[in-house]
Amino acid sequence: MTADLFQELKERGLVYQTTDEDALVKHLNEESVKLYVGFDPTADSLHIGHLLPILMLRRFQQHGHVPIALVGGGTGMIGDPSFKDQERQLNTLETVQNWSQSIKNQLSRFIDFDNEENPAIIANNYEWLGKLSMIDFLRDVGKNFTINYMMSKESVKRRIETGISYTEFAYQLLQAYDFLKLYDNYGCLLQLGGSDQWGNITSGIELMRRERDVQGFALTMPLITKADGTKFGKSEGNAVWLDAEKTTPYEFYQFWINTDDRDVIKFLKYFTFLSLDEIAEIEKEFTAAPETRVAQKALAKEVTTLVHGKEAYEQAVHISQALFSGNIKELSVSEIKQGFKGVPSYTVPQDADLKLLEVLVASRLVQSKRQAREDLQNGAIYINGDRVQDLEYQLSDEDKIGDIVVLRRGKKKYFLLQF
């Protein structure tokens, strides 16, 4: 199986650059290779921008190789300047350590740390960077690199004109030192990353060559771009997180189901473990009838199940179908909270008048009693998906789903009443 791995990665469009491809393929074909990806803890959760490298580690592990997930407890306190327009905010040691633990927990959902044959390894670069003195760093690492070499890296060149601190300028040397330490500790020979990491990764290869006389390898993946020009991984300006508390499985599912027709086949190759033959069949069906959205449905199913599990995927589909059909009463309280996350709400006081007309005004769903009367008479007001036109209608316990009533005004304006 291993012999086909590199070719499959190429066919999926997952190989952007490599160093010494022939030698790398030979290693992958002949032995179990240890490889790593670094994840700097810049938040308490990973997001879908991290999903591609995570799944790459999983692909390599499935083919008998040993993935190392390096949590950047040390580098996370510095900030990588790669293709960033400004300095990152520096965080405290305690914050970064807490985030590091959260990331470790998330990674264990995707790669297997208990596999008997080739268990994945988790490492944290704070273990060595936290003990590294400035003198040792300059003598053992800094002396191997000229300023000209460091300045030639694209990630640095982009920032020279706008300004870059020495802290971020030195980041590539810290990442290079990580590669060296992972070679010393585990025999790691391959580093994966996005194409923006090329300069940092090749610095590590250079350090290994100079200090250990060993050949390391780089493999970068393409940075993901969307056909409409918007940034991948953002939904209405917010990151799409892998943590279900930050981005609900329903929101996560919706992100994938709304994939542009021009991107969906590419994303099936990138983010799913469907075979290329299976994807070709889906593409054939999708091309013949794009309106069925068969490709988006397959993508949303595979990725949501992978990240959140089968039950969460089925719940997301159920919520979607209920909202589309207007059958709100089919949903549980937890499903309503998922499906209507971010929707405006109003907590009804215990002694409030429960006449619908009064509640519409008190909640500010409408601006006046006159507007409320007009909306009711015109059939624009719905309770849990059912149209209400009675001006004297009183809300009762029968209207509540748990402690919630879902109001709708017109076609799309939803509002939650909480009791």
Secondary structure, 3 states (H helix, E strand, C coil): CHHHHHHHHHHCCCCCEECCHHHHHHHHHHCCCEEEEEECCCCCCCECCCHHHHHHHHHHHHCCCEEEEEECCCHHHCCCCCCCCCCCCCCCHHHHHHHHHHHHHHHCCCCCCCCCCCCCEEEECHHHHCCCCHHHHHHHCHHHCCHHHHHCCHHHHHHHCCCCCHHHHCHHHHHHHHHHHHHHHHCCCEEEEEHHHHHHHHHHHHHHHHHHCCCCEEEEECCCECCCCCECCEECCEECECCCCCCCHHHHHHHHHCCCCCCHHHHHHHHCCCCHHHHHHHHHHHHHCHHHCHHHHHHHHHHHHHHHCHHHHHHHHHHHHHHHHCCHHHCCHHHHHHHCCCCCEEECCCCCCCEHHHHHHHCCCCCCHHHHHHHHHCCCEEECCEECCCCCCECCHHHCECCEEEEEECCCEEEEEEC
